């Protein structure tokens, strides 16, 4: 089975939404700024509930925030 990779567009979406800071997003979804940083760096995969909360903040479908694709070379 090929390896998969969860990636996200959180950083881009923050800037498209009035240059929202990591702290502002964190407060709106109920996590720490460090959690947002880790997600943006692809070092942390959020729970399904958190993923939906992030999508709701930006007013976009979940698939516009997160994507799950095969790893390069897999």
VENNORMO-V801232 format. One record per helix or strand of 2 or more residues. SS is the DSSP state (a for helix, b for strand). FROM is the first residue (numbers start at 1). LEN is the number of residues. Records with the same first field share a line. If there is no record, write none. Layout:
SS=FROM-LEN + FROM-LEN
//
This chain:
b=4-5 + 66-5
a=10-7 + 22-8 + 33-8 + 48-11 + 62-4
//
